[in-house]
Amino acid sequence: MTDKTVALPGHAGFIKNNLRNYGMLLSLFAIMLFFQVMTDGTLLQPLNLTNLVLQNSYIVIMALGMLLIIVTGHIDLSVGSVAGFVGAVAAVLMVRYHVAYPLAFIACLLVGALIGAAQGYWVAYFKIPSFIVTLAGMLVFKGLALAILAGQSVGPFPPTFQKLSSGFIPELFPGAGTLYPTSLLIGAVLAVALVYTSAKSRARQASHGIEVEPFGFFVAKSAVLFAVIVFFAGLIASHRGLPNVLVIMTALIALYGFVTTRTVIGRHIYAIGGNARAASLSGIKTERLTFLTFVNMGVLAALAGLVFAARLNTATPKAGAGFELDVIAACFIGGASAYGGVGKVGGAVIGAMIMGVMNNGMSILGIGIDYQQVIKGLVLLGAVCLDVYNQRR
Amino acid sequence: MTAILEMRGVSKSFAGVQALRDVNFTVEAGQIHALVGENGAGKSTLMKVLSGVYAHGDYEGSIIFDGEERRFRDVNDSEALGIIIIHQELALIPLMSIAENIFLSHPPSRLGVIDRDTVYRRTQELLAQVGLTEMPDTLVTDLGVGKQQLVEIAKALSKRVRLLILDEPTASLNENDSAALLDRLLAFRAQGIASILISHKLSEVARVADRITVLRDGRTVDSIDCRAEPVEEDRVIRSMVNRDLAHRFPQRTASIGAPVFAVQDWTVHHPLHRDRRVIKGVDFEVRRGEVVGIAGLMGAGRTEFAMSLFGRAWGERISGRVWLDGREVNLTSVAAAIDAGLAYVTEDRKELGLILDADVRKNITLASLSRVARQGRIDDMAELRVASEYRNRMRIRCSDVYQETGQLSGGNQQKVVLSKWLMTDPKVLILDEPTRGIDVGAKYEIYCIINELAEAGKGVVMISSEMPELLGVCDRICVMNDGALVGEFGAAEATQEGIMRAIMRNKEMHKKVLQGDLRP
């Protein structure tokens, strides 16, 4: 019997084998380029880019939690309602009862955790399909948001809270005209750090005799990575600098990227989605981990709800409606499998960005909300079909 | 009498494993023909060829039915001629009524609307034929297994049946239900319907069969005309198991030490039917450096026994005491069992053993990730080193440890599973059918690994349905039947005939004693 080999010889083979890994990223760039041209350069204007980040931050934050849920083979339909509900709780606490911002913030995250625990309990320990539990949760929290706001919008929030979404990091070197050097510097440092760690990991792998990407390819990749980060940092820095929420988002992406790829708990989550029974017979506490992924989702949905409320500067009963669809779509566009076990943090983030760029670009082009939805739906279907086709090949 | 069915020179192989070799099999009109043989002898494969599950062209040889050569493309073709097979796992839909089940695929209808009166009337007629008095609108889930079996037969009768094939129909029935079912077969014979009866129970075979054919290793080795000569149980058993054992197993000189694993009065109940005892007060012991086999037929409770011991991964209301390495332990979770030094290599590696999408490395380290991690963070280089070590030591043939496990051959997949469990550094390993579905060369390698483990002082429990491999590898063989140990043989005194006799004899005896327990 012969074992199939996957490696093709030479550089061409290497690029071909890795094309799928970079396919999503290339699609994102293609879509950005398309809208950049179609909008006569409006898409990448510093102001618009900053808006793009702010508009999509809560989707990205929730996509991180949703990815883990989807990887374990579940789904959470309630995240939009939970985000809306937590925004309402925040408004009631801060506006009606004048609770201090940090205290209210922590209380809201705890509420999110409790909601996640309540839903995860039924899914993990009672084996009730997550689709049903979270569909129920979606209705419950949508209703509760309406109830505690008494059907009205509540606002405005204290200015310190608004800074969560509309604030920018403080400038250490003021007086550089329209440019914010601190942000540019942070971008450059980040870019150098990324290139440095990937070079180090490549060297380490090579020293253990693992096949690594060809040197030329590695240099080119690093150069592109460096240039792209510095370019975007430059754009951001020429508006008002780094938005606070972008800092939070980047930190979370890094954290979840690390957890999913490098930790025992991350590996166990993928194992549950890959084969739950085999995982449980290997001593993995599948029920507890499933429960925890829902708790985690609740906390992230709460954070997203706070960011969204801070951005609107008011809590409305309708807040969060339909977010779950964008979040789930982001994960699937990013290559997560509906059967569980497969999906990457980077993919989910890129998926969210693709959705965000399309929303933004189509709005600039003046395409109505009606056809925007049609196009987004088709892109979702197309992306997943392409992925399934690639896997069958 | 004339032959209704003749199968001539049928051969069939799966990926290099020869399942049937030149089998000739004839059923005469109005005959009950029993087909017996060990697990894996080829009985089910032969029936799948006959019923068209394997289409014409997938096998060699010819099928002559009613005097004409037939080339079935699928099950519908054989059903159209009246060849109906009733599988061991019933194909009824539990939450539908008896009538709906019987007329599921071809309900009498007018313009696509089901004619409920006709369905009801015909169901009543069919139920009367199989001796059931239930109302046609009774839900199948409300019937016992015995009656469900009779509903399956009624379903077969609703299609014009000429040849009825029953695969272990009485395996889960108590004595009364079994007798009722066998009486039906005799009644059908009187009506001219021929039957093929696959069964492990020689007494019932002897009671109803007109002819017994014995399959072994995919060949017909004996055929007994029960009308011409009396059925000798010993002759049947000898035909079932006799084969050459030399040179298929690596040698090992056993050095057996102190007991490393002991179980006392282990009792387990079924997770769904909580009153049903599945494991019935088993006492069991393994010593250091010892390989203990557990023989038995499918459904004897061996897997349930092993899984319930392994951190209660199966069963409810479990009682009994367990000692590992002289210390009494209470293993309430799989993680606790692994920590205590117990490993269980599952029977079904694809469903229960491996994550097929994940690479070889991730599968090997899955049960002991903490050994290559610090504070929850995986040291990927240490992981790679360990995985590569096992790859070399177990001679896993893969392009590298990053290859997807699903792409490997069965034997190599099994070595990945074994590596996973060896990495947990167990004191006792329970191997459940470790060589199922893998080729001869890979089997030999697995036997070598088992020998190495025993030589390293571990206790090894090997569950297998292949008696030759138990005889070739084990120092001691326990026989399990109906959830109890019913016999024990040292390596020197064990023979296939002896083991098979222990199972068969016990089956007859147990049924009388434990009838209450067998009722679902």
Boltz contact constraints between the chains, C-beta under 6 A:
constraints:
  - contact:
      token1: [A, 1]
      token2: [B, 409]
      max_distance: 6.0
  - contact:
      token1: [A, 3]
      token2: [B, 397]
      max_distance: 6.0
  - contact:
      token1: [A, 3]
      token2: [B, 398]
      max_distance: 6.0
  - contact:
      token1: [A, 4]
      token2: [B, 407]
      max_distance: 6.0
  - contact:
      token1: [A, 5]
      token2: [B, 399]
      max_distance: 6.0
  - contact:
      token1: [A, 208]
      token2: [B, 381]
      max_distance: 6.0
  - contact:
      token1: [A, 262]
      token2: [B, 377]
      max_distance: 6.0
  - contact:
      token1: [A, 262]
      token2: [B, 378]
      max_distance: 6.0
  - contact:
      token1: [A, 263]
      token2: [B, 376]
      max_distance: 6.0
  - contact:
      token1: [A, 263]
      token2: [B, 377]
      max_distance: 6.0
  - contact:
      token1: [A, 264]
      token2: [B, 369]
      max_distance: 6.0
  - contact:
      token1: [A, 264]
      token2: [B, 373]
      max_distance: 6.0
  - contact:
      token1: [A, 264]
      token2: [B, 376]
      max_distance: 6.0
  - contact:
      token1: [A, 267]
      token2: [B, 369]
      max_distance: 6.0
  - contact:
      token1: [A, 271]
      token2: [B, 355]
      max_distance: 6.0
  - contact:
      token1: [A, 271]
      token2: [B, 366]
      max_distance: 6.0
  - contact:
      token1: [A, 274]
      token2: [B, 355]
      max_distance: 6.0
  - contact:
      token1: [A, 274]
      token2: [B, 357]
      max_distance: 6.0
  - contact:
      token1: [A, 274]
      token2: [B, 358]
      max_distance: 6.0
  - contact:
      token1: [A, 275]
      token2: [B, 355]
      max_distance: 6.0
  - contact:
      token1: [A, 277]
      token2: [B, 352]
      max_distance: 6.0
  - contact:
      token1: [A, 278]
      token2: [B, 352]
      max_distance: 6.0
  - contact:
      token1: [A, 278]
      token2: [B, 353]
      max_distance: 6.0
  - contact:
      token1: [A, 278]
      token2: [B, 355]
      max_distance: 6.0
  - contact:
      token1: [A, 281]
      token2: [B, 313]
      max_distance: 6.0
  - contact:
      token1: [A, 281]
      token2: [B, 352]
      max_distance: 6.0
  - contact:
      token1: [A, 282]
      token2: [B, 366]
      max_distance: 6.0
  - contact:
      token1: [A, 282]
      token2: [B, 367]
      max_distance: 6.0
  - contact:
      token1: [A, 283]
      token2: [B, 334]
      max_distance: 6.0
  - contact:
      token1: [A, 283]
      token2: [B, 335]
      max_distance: 6.0
  - contact:
      token1: [A, 283]
      token2: [B, 338]
      max_distance: 6.0
  - contact:
      token1: [A, 283]
      token2: [B, 367]
      max_distance: 6.0
  - contact:
      token1: [A, 341]
      token2: [B, 357]
      max_distance: 6.0
